[in-house]
Amino acid sequence: MKTVLWDLNQGENCIVSDFGDELEEHYSVRLMELGFHPGKAVSCELSPNLGAPKLYRVNNTIYSLDDQIARLVKIQKSN
């Protein structure tokens, strides 16, 4: 089972490993511009209920990603 960014719970950290093949190129380019590139540390700052977008910290900035995009960012969980 692959682990994706959407699986991260509030307070957990990870390292971005790759993007899913289904992610359109313009989305992957934009995510990398924001700092979500392979090898980069990311933390989940807020995980609201009912499927609302989660807040992720990367490069000391917080971004909101919905499940459609966050499910296509592959990760490795870290402590």
PyMOL Python script that loads the backbone (N, CA, C, O; Angstrom):
from pymol import cmd

cmd.read_pdbstr("""\
ATOM      1  N   MET A   1       0.845  -1.193   0.000  1.00  0.00           N
ATOM      2  CA  MET A   1       0.000   0.000   0.000  1.00  0.00           C
ATOM      3  C   MET A   1       0.885   1.249   0.000  1.00  0.00           C
ATOM      4  O   MET A   1       1.774   1.384   0.841  1.00  0.00           O
ATOM      5  N   LYS A   2       0.643   2.143  -0.927  1.00  0.00           N
ATOM      6  CA  LYS A   2       1.417   3.375  -0.968  1.00  0.00           C
ATOM      7  C   LYS A   2       0.901   4.355   0.070  1.00  0.00           C
ATOM      8  O   LYS A   2      -0.286   4.378   0.395  1.00  0.00           O
ATOM      9  N   THR A   3       1.804   5.149   0.574  1.00  0.00           N
ATOM     10  CA  THR A   3       1.429   6.193   1.527  1.00  0.00           C
ATOM     11  C   THR A   3       1.453   7.520   0.786  1.00  0.00           C
ATOM     12  O   THR A   3       2.407   7.834   0.075  1.00  0.00           O
ATOM     13  N   VAL A   4       0.395   8.288   0.963  1.00  0.00           N
ATOM     14  CA  VAL A   4       0.276   9.573   0.265  1.00  0.00           C
ATOM     15  C   VAL A   4       0.097  10.696   1.276  1.00  0.00           C
ATOM     16  O   VAL A   4      -0.214  10.458   2.443  1.00  0.00           O
ATOM     17  N   LEU A   5       0.295  11.900   0.817  1.00  0.00           N
ATOM     18  CA  LEU A   5       0.231  13.077   1.685  1.00  0.00           C
ATOM     19  C   LEU A   5      -1.104  13.168   2.428  1.00  0.00           C
ATOM     20  O   LEU A   5      -1.139  13.580   3.588  1.00  0.00           O
ATOM     21  N   TRP A   6      -2.182  12.793   1.780  1.00  0.00           N
ATOM     22  CA  TRP A   6      -3.500  12.870   2.414  1.00  0.00           C
ATOM     23  C   TRP A   6      -3.588  11.959   3.643  1.00  0.00           C
ATOM     24  O   TRP A   6      -4.405  12.214   4.528  1.00  0.00           O
ATOM     25  N   ASP A   7      -2.769  10.905   3.718  1.00  0.00           N
ATOM     26  CA  ASP A   7      -2.777   9.976   4.849  1.00  0.00           C
ATOM     27  C   ASP A   7      -2.175  10.579   6.121  1.00  0.00           C
ATOM     28  O   ASP A   7      -2.380  10.050   7.214  1.00  0.00           O
ATOM     29  N   LEU A   8      -1.445  11.668   5.985  1.00  0.00           N
ATOM     30  CA  LEU A   8      -0.794  12.296   7.127  1.00  0.00           C
ATOM     31  C   LEU A   8      -1.824  12.876   8.079  1.00  0.00           C
ATOM     32  O   LEU A   8      -2.751  13.565   7.652  1.00  0.00           O
ATOM     33  N   ASN A   9      -1.669  12.602   9.356  1.00  0.00           N
ATOM     34  CA  ASN A   9      -2.540  13.161  10.382  1.00  0.00           C
ATOM     35  C   ASN A   9      -1.912  14.422  10.952  1.00  0.00           C
ATOM     36  O   ASN A   9      -0.711  14.646  10.808  1.00  0.00           O
ATOM     37  N   GLN A  10      -2.726  15.239  11.597  1.00  0.00           N
ATOM     38  CA  GLN A  10      -2.245  16.475  12.203  1.00  0.00           C
ATOM     39  C   GLN A  10      -1.079  16.179  13.144  1.00  0.00           C
ATOM     40  O   GLN A  10      -1.168  15.291  13.991  1.00  0.00           O
ATOM     41  N   GLY A  11       0.018  16.931  12.991  1.00  0.00           N
ATOM     42  CA  GLY A  11       1.197  16.767  13.828  1.00  0.00           C
ATOM     43  C   GLY A  11       2.217  15.782  13.290  1.00  0.00           C
ATOM     44  O   GLY A  11       3.310  15.670  13.846  1.00  0.00           O
ATOM     45  N   GLU A  12       1.889  15.056  12.212  1.00  0.00           N
ATOM     46  CA  GLU A  12       2.834  14.097  11.637  1.00  0.00           C
ATOM     47  C   GLU A  12       3.699  14.763  10.577  1.00  0.00           C
ATOM     48  O   GLU A  12       3.316  15.764   9.970  1.00  0.00           O
ATOM     49  N   ASN A  13       4.887  14.173  10.370  1.00  0.00           N
ATOM     50  CA  ASN A  13       5.847  14.682   9.392  1.00  0.00           C
ATOM     51  C   ASN A  13       6.128  13.620   8.344  1.00  0.00           C
ATOM     52  O   ASN A  13       5.910  12.430   8.568  1.00  0.00           O
ATOM     53  N   CYS A  14       6.616  14.072   7.199  1.00  0.00           N
ATOM     54  CA  CYS A  14       6.964  13.130   6.134  1.00  0.00           C
ATOM     55  C   CYS A  14       8.004  13.752   5.217  1.00  0.00           C
ATOM     56  O   CYS A  14       8.363  14.924   5.335  1.00  0.00           O
ATOM     57  N   ILE A  15       8.466  12.920   4.306  1.00  0.00           N
ATOM     58  CA  ILE A  15       9.347  13.362   3.226  1.00  0.00           C
ATOM     59  C   ILE A  15       8.625  13.046   1.918  1.00  0.00           C
ATOM     60  O   ILE A  15       8.148  11.926   1.733  1.00  0.00           O
ATOM     61  N   VAL A  16       8.541  14.005   1.023  1.00  0.00           N
ATOM     62  CA  VAL A  16       7.929  13.770  -0.286  1.00  0.00           C
ATOM     63  C   VAL A  16       8.842  12.821  -1.060  1.00  0.00           C
ATOM     64  O   VAL A  16      10.046  13.055  -1.159  1.00  0.00           O
ATOM     65  N   SER A  17       8.268  11.751  -1.606  1.00  0.00           N
ATOM     66  CA  SER A  17       9.086  10.806  -2.362  1.00  0.00           C
ATOM     67  C   SER A  17       8.858  10.911  -3.870  1.00  0.00           C
ATOM     68  O   SER A  17       9.794  10.720  -4.646  1.00  0.00           O
ATOM     69  N   ASP A  18       7.632  11.210  -4.295  1.00  0.00           N
ATOM     70  CA  ASP A  18       7.339  11.230  -5.729  1.00  0.00           C
ATOM     71  C   ASP A  18       5.912  11.732  -5.924  1.00  0.00           C
ATOM     72  O   ASP A  18       5.190  11.984  -4.959  1.00  0.00           O
ATOM     73  N   PHE A  19       5.523  11.872  -7.182  1.00  0.00           N
ATOM     74  CA  PHE A  19       4.146  12.220  -7.526  1.00  0.00           C
ATOM     75  C   PHE A  19       3.521  11.043  -8.257  1.00  0.00           C
ATOM     76  O   PHE A  19       4.208  10.318  -8.978  1.00  0.00           O
ATOM     77  N   GLY A  20       2.226  10.853  -8.075  1.00  0.00           N
ATOM     78  CA  GLY A  20       1.508   9.801  -8.780  1.00  0.00           C
ATOM     79  C   GLY A  20       1.459  10.089 -10.268  1.00  0.00           C
ATOM     80  O   GLY A  20       1.464  11.244 -10.694  1.00  0.00           O
ATOM     81  N   ASP A  21       1.411   9.021 -11.051  1.00  0.00           N
ATOM     82  CA  ASP A  21       1.365   9.160 -12.510  1.00  0.00           C
ATOM     83  C   ASP A  21       0.121   9.902 -12.980  1.00  0.00           C
ATOM     84  O   ASP A  21       0.121  10.498 -14.057  1.00  0.00           O
ATOM     85  N   GLU A  22      -0.940   9.866 -12.178  1.00  0.00           N
ATOM     86  CA  GLU A  22      -2.197  10.502 -12.561  1.00  0.00           C
ATOM     87  C   GLU A  22      -2.160  12.020 -12.414  1.00  0.00           C
ATOM     88  O   GLU A  22      -3.024  12.714 -12.948  1.00  0.00           O
ATOM     89  N   LEU A  23      -1.161  12.542 -11.691  1.00  0.00           N
ATOM     90  CA  LEU A  23      -1.070  13.984 -11.464  1.00  0.00           C
ATOM     91  C   LEU A  23      -0.629  14.681 -12.752  1.00  0.00           C
ATOM     92  O   LEU A  23       0.435  14.392 -13.298  1.00  0.00           O
ATOM     93  N   GLU A  24      -1.460  15.596 -13.218  1.00  0.00           N
ATOM     94  CA  GLU A  24      -1.139  16.323 -14.443  1.00  0.00           C
ATOM     95  C   GLU A  24       0.130  17.148 -14.244  1.00  0.00           C
ATOM     96  O   GLU A  24       0.404  17.634 -13.146  1.00  0.00           O
ATOM     97  N   GLU A  25       0.895  17.296 -15.317  1.00  0.00           N
ATOM     98  CA  GLU A  25       2.201  17.936 -15.230  1.00  0.00           C
ATOM     99  C   GLU A  25       2.127  19.349 -14.663  1.00  0.00           C
ATOM    100  O   GLU A  25       2.987  19.729 -13.869  1.00  0.00           O
ATOM    101  N   HIS A  26       1.135  20.130 -15.043  1.00  0.00           N
ATOM    102  CA  HIS A  26       1.064  21.510 -14.540  1.00  0.00           C
ATOM    103  C   HIS A  26       0.845  21.531 -13.026  1.00  0.00           C
ATOM    104  O   HIS A  26       1.290  22.464 -12.358  1.00  0.00           O
ATOM    105  N   TYR A  27       0.164  20.516 -12.471  1.00  0.00           N
ATOM    106  CA  TYR A  27       0.013  20.432 -11.019  1.00  0.00           C
ATOM    107  C   TYR A  27       1.338  20.075 -10.346  1.00  0.00           C
ATOM    108  O   TYR A  27       1.693  20.665  -9.325  1.00  0.00           O
ATOM    109  N   SER A  28       2.070  19.112 -10.914  1.00  0.00           N
ATOM    110  CA  SER A  28       3.347  18.726 -10.296  1.00  0.00           C
ATOM    111  C   SER A  28       4.349  19.872 -10.368  1.00  0.00           C
ATOM    112  O   SER A  28       5.109  20.087  -9.424  1.00  0.00           O
ATOM    113  N   VAL A  29       4.360  20.602 -11.462  1.00  0.00           N
ATOM    114  CA  VAL A  29       5.249  21.764 -11.582  1.00  0.00           C
ATOM    115  C   VAL A  29       4.894  22.803 -10.530  1.00  0.00           C
ATOM    116  O   VAL A  29       5.779  23.353  -9.875  1.00  0.00           O
ATOM    117  N   ARG A  30       3.612  23.073 -10.366  1.00  0.00           N
ATOM    118  CA  ARG A  30       3.183  24.082  -9.381  1.00  0.00           C
ATOM    119  C   ARG A  30       3.504  23.635  -7.960  1.00  0.00           C
ATOM    120  O   ARG A  30       3.949  24.443  -7.144  1.00  0.00           O
ATOM    121  N   LEU A  31       3.284  22.353  -7.653  1.00  0.00           N
ATOM    122  CA  LEU A  31       3.615  21.841  -6.326  1.00  0.00           C
ATOM    123  C   LEU A  31       5.110  21.992  -6.046  1.00  0.00           C
ATOM    124  O   LEU A  31       5.501  22.358  -4.937  1.00  0.00           O
ATOM    125  N   MET A  32       5.937  21.713  -7.042  1.00  0.00           N
ATOM    126  CA  MET A  32       7.383  21.867  -6.847  1.00  0.00           C
ATOM    127  C   MET A  32       7.764  23.330  -6.672  1.00  0.00           C
ATOM    128  O   MET A  32       8.684  23.637  -5.914  1.00  0.00           O
ATOM    129  N   GLU A  33       7.078  24.236  -7.355  1.00  0.00           N
ATOM    130  CA  GLU A  33       7.326  25.668  -7.157  1.00  0.00           C
ATOM    131  C   GLU A  33       7.012  26.085  -5.722  1.00  0.00           C
ATOM    132  O   GLU A  33       7.653  26.981  -5.172  1.00  0.00           O
ATOM    133  N   LEU A  34       6.025  25.429  -5.127  1.00  0.00           N
ATOM    134  CA  LEU A  34       5.642  25.738  -3.745  1.00  0.00           C
ATOM    135  C   LEU A  34       6.544  25.058  -2.716  1.00  0.00           C
ATOM    136  O   LEU A  34       6.499  25.388  -1.531  1.00  0.00           O
ATOM    137  N   GLY A  35       7.371  24.102  -3.174  1.00  0.00           N
ATOM    138  CA  GLY A  35       8.292  23.423  -2.272  1.00  0.00           C
ATOM    139  C   GLY A  35       8.013  21.946  -2.061  1.00  0.00           C
ATOM    140  O   GLY A  35       8.791  21.265  -1.393  1.00  0.00           O
ATOM    141  N   PHE A  36       6.933  21.440  -2.609  1.00  0.00           N
ATOM    142  CA  PHE A  36       6.592  20.020  -2.485  1.00  0.00           C
ATOM    143  C   PHE A  36       7.348  19.214  -3.539  1.00  0.00           C
ATOM    144  O   PHE A  36       6.755  18.746  -4.511  1.00  0.00           O
ATOM    145  N   HIS A  37       8.643  19.055  -3.347  1.00  0.00           N
ATOM    146  CA  HIS A  37       9.414  18.269  -4.311  1.00  0.00           C
ATOM    147  C   HIS A  37      10.086  17.103  -3.600  1.00  0.00           C
ATOM    148  O   HIS A  37      10.295  17.150  -2.388  1.00  0.00           O
ATOM    149  N   PRO A  38      10.425  16.059  -4.349  1.00  0.00           N
ATOM    150  CA  PRO A  38      11.025  14.872  -3.727  1.00  0.00           C
ATOM    151  C   PRO A  38      12.211  15.226  -2.833  1.00  0.00           C
ATOM    152  O   PRO A  38      13.095  15.997  -3.208  1.00  0.00           O
ATOM    153  N   GLY A  39      12.197  14.629  -1.624  1.00  0.00           N
ATOM    154  CA  GLY A  39      13.248  14.862  -0.653  1.00  0.00           C
ATOM    155  C   GLY A  39      12.935  15.957   0.351  1.00  0.00           C
ATOM    156  O   GLY A  39      13.678  16.140   1.315  1.00  0.00           O
ATOM    157  N   LYS A  40      11.859  16.681   0.144  1.00  0.00           N
ATOM    158  CA  LYS A  40      11.504  17.806   1.005  1.00  0.00           C
ATOM    159  C   LYS A  40      10.644  17.361   2.185  1.00  0.00           C
ATOM    160  O   LYS A  40       9.746  16.535   2.026  1.00  0.00           O
ATOM    161  N   ALA A  41      10.922  17.911   3.369  1.00  0.00           N
ATOM    162  CA  ALA A  41      10.146  17.614   4.573  1.00  0.00           C
ATOM    163  C   ALA A  41       8.846  18.411   4.566  1.00  0.00           C
ATOM    164  O   ALA A  41       8.827  19.593   4.224  1.00  0.00           O
ATOM    165  N   VAL A  42       7.760  17.741   4.952  1.00  0.00           N
ATOM    166  CA  VAL A  42       6.429  18.351   5.023  1.00  0.00           C
ATOM    167  C   VAL A  42       5.782  17.901   6.326  1.00  0.00           C
ATOM    168  O   VAL A  42       5.978  16.765   6.758  1.00  0.00           O
ATOM    169  N   SER A  43       5.013  18.784   6.954  1.00  0.00           N
ATOM    170  CA  SER A  43       4.249  18.401   8.140  1.00  0.00           C
ATOM    171  C   SER A  43       2.791  18.784   7.938  1.00  0.00           C
ATOM    172  O   SER A  43       2.479  19.743   7.233  1.00  0.00           O
ATOM    173  N   CYS A  44       1.902  18.021   8.567  1.00  0.00           N
ATOM    174  CA  CYS A  44       0.470  18.314   8.518  1.00  0.00           C
ATOM    175  C   CYS A  44       0.145  19.187   9.724  1.00  0.00           C
ATOM    176  O   CYS A  44       0.289  18.751  10.866  1.00  0.00           O
ATOM    177  N   GLU A  45      -0.286  20.398   9.477  1.00  0.00           N
ATOM    178  CA  GLU A  45      -0.576  21.356  10.538  1.00  0.00           C
ATOM    179  C   GLU A  45      -2.023  21.296  11.008  1.00  0.00           C
ATOM    180  O   GLU A  45      -2.306  21.562  12.177  1.00  0.00           O
ATOM    181  N   LEU A  46      -2.939  20.951  10.113  1.00  0.00           N
ATOM    182  CA  LEU A  46      -4.348  20.890  10.467  1.00  0.00           C
ATOM    183  C   LEU A  46      -5.041  19.866   9.586  1.00  0.00           C
ATOM    184  O   LEU A  46      -4.877  19.865   8.366  1.00  0.00           O
ATOM    185  N   SER A  47      -5.812  18.998  10.215  1.00  0.00           N
ATOM    186  CA  SER A  47      -6.561  17.957   9.510  1.00  0.00           C
ATOM    187  C   SER A  47      -8.014  18.032   9.962  1.00  0.00           C
ATOM    188  O   SER A  47      -8.424  17.289  10.855  1.00  0.00           O
ATOM    189  N   PRO A  48      -8.805  18.931   9.348  1.00  0.00           N
ATOM    190  CA  PRO A  48     -10.192  19.100   9.769  1.00  0.00           C
ATOM    191  C   PRO A  48     -11.057  17.898   9.395  1.00  0.00           C
ATOM    192  O   PRO A  48     -10.665  17.063   8.580  1.00  0.00           O
ATOM    193  N   ASN A  49     -12.214  17.827   9.993  1.00  0.00           N
ATOM    194  CA  ASN A  49     -13.145  16.729   9.725  1.00  0.00           C
ATOM    195  C   ASN A  49     -13.898  16.932   8.417  1.00  0.00           C
ATOM    196  O   ASN A  49     -13.821  17.988   7.790  1.00  0.00           O
ATOM    197  N   LEU A  50     -14.613  15.912   8.032  1.00  0.00           N
ATOM    198  CA  LEU A  50     -15.534  15.939   6.894  1.00  0.00           C
ATOM    199  C   LEU A  50     -14.855  16.193   5.549  1.00  0.00           C
ATOM    200  O   LEU A  50     -15.481  16.734   4.638  1.00  0.00           O
ATOM    201  N   GLY A  51     -13.583  15.811   5.410  1.00  0.00           N
ATOM    202  CA  GLY A  51     -12.897  15.890   4.122  1.00  0.00           C
ATOM    203  C   GLY A  51     -12.480  17.277   3.680  1.00  0.00           C
ATOM    204  O   GLY A  51     -12.116  17.473   2.520  1.00  0.00           O
ATOM    205  N   ALA A  52     -12.528  18.239   4.581  1.00  0.00           N
ATOM    206  CA  ALA A  52     -12.085  19.586   4.227  1.00  0.00           C
ATOM    207  C   ALA A  52     -10.589  19.569   3.908  1.00  0.00           C
ATOM    208  O   ALA A  52      -9.874  18.693   4.396  1.00  0.00           O
ATOM    209  N   PRO A  53     -10.101  20.509   3.107  1.00  0.00           N
ATOM    210  CA  PRO A  53      -8.671  20.537   2.785  1.00  0.00           C
ATOM    211  C   PRO A  53      -7.806  20.572   4.043  1.00  0.00           C
ATOM    212  O   PRO A  53      -8.159  21.200   5.041  1.00  0.00           O
ATOM    213  N   LYS A  54      -6.666  19.884   3.972  1.00  0.00           N
ATOM    214  CA  LYS A  54      -5.714  19.872   5.088  1.00  0.00           C
ATOM    215  C   LYS A  54      -4.687  20.971   4.876  1.00  0.00           C
ATOM    216  O   LYS A  54      -4.460  21.418   3.752  1.00  0.00           O
ATOM    217  N   LEU A  55      -4.066  21.402   5.972  1.00  0.00           N
ATOM    218  CA  LEU A  55      -3.020  22.417   5.907  1.00  0.00           C
ATOM    219  C   LEU A  55      -1.674  21.745   6.118  1.00  0.00           C
ATOM    220  O   LEU A  55      -1.485  21.000   7.079  1.00  0.00           O
ATOM    221  N   TYR A  56      -0.735  22.015   5.210  1.00  0.00           N
ATOM    222  CA  TYR A  56       0.600  21.421   5.243  1.00  0.00           C
ATOM    223  C   TYR A  56       1.650  22.515   5.308  1.00  0.00           C
ATOM    224  O   TYR A  56       1.525  23.551   4.654  1.00  0.00           O
ATOM    225  N   ARG A  57       2.694  22.274   6.108  1.00  0.00           N
ATOM    226  CA  ARG A  57       3.815  23.216   6.209  1.00  0.00           C
ATOM    227  C   ARG A  57       4.985  22.670   5.405  1.00  0.00           C
ATOM    228  O   ARG A  57       5.391  21.520   5.574  1.00  0.00           O
ATOM    229  N   VAL A  58       5.519  23.515   4.526  1.00  0.00           N
ATOM    230  CA  VAL A  58       6.727  23.207   3.766  1.00  0.00           C
ATOM    231  C   VAL A  58       7.483  24.525   3.601  1.00  0.00           C
ATOM    232  O   VAL A  58       6.885  25.555   3.290  1.00  0.00           O
ATOM    233  N   ASN A  59       8.798  24.486   3.811  1.00  0.00           N
ATOM    234  CA  ASN A  59       9.610  25.713   3.703  1.00  0.00           C
ATOM    235  C   ASN A  59       9.081  26.838   4.582  1.00  0.00           C
ATOM    236  O   ASN A  59       9.097  28.001   4.179  1.00  0.00           O
ATOM    237  N   ASN A  60       8.608  26.495   5.790  1.00  0.00           N
ATOM    238  CA  ASN A  60       8.111  27.474   6.767  1.00  0.00           C
ATOM    239  C   ASN A  60       6.900  28.265   6.269  1.00  0.00           C
ATOM    240  O   ASN A  60       6.625  29.363   6.753  1.00  0.00           O
ATOM    241  N   THR A  61       6.180  27.700   5.300  1.00  0.00           N
ATOM    242  CA  THR A  61       4.952  28.303   4.794  1.00  0.00           C
ATOM    243  C   THR A  61       3.859  27.251   4.841  1.00  0.00           C
ATOM    244  O   THR A  61       4.128  26.065   4.650  1.00  0.00           O
ATOM    245  N   ILE A  62       2.632  27.673   5.093  1.00  0.00           N
ATOM    246  CA  ILE A  62       1.518  26.741   5.188  1.00  0.00           C
ATOM    247  C   ILE A  62       0.647  26.852   3.941  1.00  0.00           C
ATOM    248  O   ILE A  62       0.280  27.943   3.504  1.00  0.00           O
ATOM    249  N   TYR A  63       0.328  25.669   3.377  1.00  0.00           N
ATOM    250  CA  TYR A  63      -0.504  25.588   2.179  1.00  0.00           C
ATOM    251  C   TYR A  63      -1.689  24.673   2.449  1.00  0.00           C
ATOM    252  O   TYR A  63      -1.596  23.740   3.246  1.00  0.00           O
ATOM    253  N   SER A  64      -2.784  24.940   1.792  1.00  0.00           N
ATOM    254  CA  SER A  64      -3.979  24.116   1.873  1.00  0.00           C
ATOM    255  C   SER A  64      -4.063  23.263   0.606  1.00  0.00           C
ATOM    256  O   SER A  64      -4.014  23.782  -0.509  1.00  0.00           O
ATOM    257  N   LEU A  65      -4.190  21.944   0.796  1.00  0.00           N
ATOM    258  CA  LEU A  65      -4.352  21.040  -0.347  1.00  0.00           C
ATOM    259  C   LEU A  65      -5.581  20.177  -0.121  1.00  0.00           C
ATOM    260  O   LEU A  65      -5.788  19.655   0.975  1.00  0.00           O
ATOM    261  N   ASP A  66      -6.396  20.027  -1.156  1.00  0.00           N
ATOM    262  CA  ASP A  66      -7.553  19.147  -1.024  1.00  0.00           C
ATOM    263  C   ASP A  66      -7.146  17.702  -1.300  1.00  0.00           C
ATOM    264  O   ASP A  66      -6.017  17.426  -1.706  1.00  0.00           O
ATOM    265  N   ASP A  67      -8.069  16.803  -1.077  1.00  0.00           N
ATOM    266  CA  ASP A  67      -7.749  15.384  -1.192  1.00  0.00           C
ATOM    267  C   ASP A  67      -7.390  14.961  -2.601  1.00  0.00           C
ATOM    268  O   ASP A  67      -6.569  14.058  -2.767  1.00  0.00           O
ATOM    269  N   GLN A  68      -7.973  15.577  -3.634  1.00  0.00           N
ATOM    270  CA  GLN A  68      -7.693  15.185  -5.008  1.00  0.00           C
ATOM    271  C   GLN A  68      -6.215  15.358  -5.370  1.00  0.00           C
ATOM    272  O   GLN A  68      -5.664  14.553  -6.120  1.00  0.00           O
ATOM    273  N   ILE A  69      -5.586  16.381  -4.852  1.00  0.00           N
ATOM    274  CA  ILE A  69      -4.168  16.619  -5.124  1.00  0.00           C
ATOM    275  C   ILE A  69      -3.298  15.886  -4.112  1.00  0.00           C
ATOM    276  O   ILE A  69      -2.326  15.234  -4.493  1.00  0.00           O
ATOM    277  N   ALA A  70      -3.631  15.981  -2.829  1.00  0.00           N
ATOM    278  CA  ALA A  70      -2.805  15.379  -1.779  1.00  0.00           C
ATOM    279  C   ALA A  70      -2.733  13.851  -1.900  1.00  0.00           C
ATOM    280  O   ALA A  70      -1.770  13.246  -1.430  1.00  0.00           O
ATOM    281  N   ARG A  71      -3.719  13.231  -2.512  1.00  0.00           N
ATOM    282  CA  ARG A  71      -3.689  11.778  -2.712  1.00  0.00           C
ATOM    283  C   ARG A  71      -2.723  11.359  -3.823  1.00  0.00           C
ATOM    284  O   ARG A  71      -2.457  10.170  -3.999  1.00  0.00           O
ATOM    285  N   LEU A  72      -2.204  12.324  -4.564  1.00  0.00           N
ATOM    286  CA  LEU A  72      -1.282  12.027  -5.664  1.00  0.00           C
ATOM    287  C   LEU A  72       0.162  12.402  -5.338  1.00  0.00           C
ATOM    288  O   LEU A  72       1.036  12.336  -6.202  1.00  0.00           O
ATOM    289  N   VAL A  73       0.407  12.796  -4.085  1.00  0.00           N
ATOM    290  CA  VAL A  73       1.762  13.102  -3.632  1.00  0.00           C
ATOM    291  C   VAL A  73       2.215  11.945  -2.744  1.00  0.00           C
ATOM    292  O   VAL A  73       1.704  11.771  -1.638  1.00  0.00           O
ATOM    293  N   LYS A  74       3.173  11.154  -3.227  1.00  0.00           N
ATOM    294  CA  LYS A  74       3.658  10.002  -2.483  1.00  0.00           C
ATOM    295  C   LYS A  74       4.668  10.457  -1.431  1.00  0.00           C
ATOM    296  O   LYS A  74       5.480  11.350  -1.671  1.00  0.00           O
ATOM    297  N   ILE A  75       4.596   9.814  -0.247  1.00  0.00           N
ATOM    298  CA  ILE A  75       5.459  10.232   0.871  1.00  0.00           C
ATOM    299  C   ILE A  75       6.067   9.033   1.589  1.00  0.00           C
ATOM    300  O   ILE A  75       5.673   7.882   1.397  1.00  0.00           O
ATOM    301  N   GLN A  76       7.046   9.362   2.422  1.00  0.00           N
ATOM    302  CA  GLN A  76       7.589   8.429   3.412  1.00  0.00           C
ATOM    303  C   GLN A  76       7.424   9.127   4.751  1.00  0.00           C
ATOM    304  O   GLN A  76       7.935  10.229   4.950  1.00  0.00           O
ATOM    305  N   LYS A  77       6.707   8.481   5.676  1.00  0.00           N
ATOM    306  CA  LYS A  77       6.492   9.099   6.985  1.00  0.00           C
ATOM    307  C   LYS A  77       7.789   9.152   7.760  1.00  0.00           C
ATOM    308  O   LYS A  77       8.632   8.263   7.642  1.00  0.00           O
ATOM    309  N   SER A  78       7.949  10.211   8.563  1.00  0.00           N
ATOM    310  CA  SER A  78       9.124  10.387   9.416  1.00  0.00           C
ATOM    311  C   SER A  78       8.655  10.788  10.798  1.00  0.00           C
ATOM    312  O   SER A  78       7.471  11.057  11.002  1.00  0.00           O
ATOM    313  N   ASN A  79       9.571  10.829  11.746  1.00  0.00           N
ATOM    314  CA  ASN A  79       9.217  11.182  13.138  1.00  0.00           C
ATOM    315  C   ASN A  79       9.233  12.654  13.354  1.00  0.00           C
ATOM    316  O   ASN A  79       8.961  13.118  14.462  1.00  0.00           O
TER     317      ASN A  79
END
""", "prot")
cmd.dss("prot")
cmd.show_as("cartoon", "prot")
cmd.util.cbc("prot")
cmd.orient("prot")
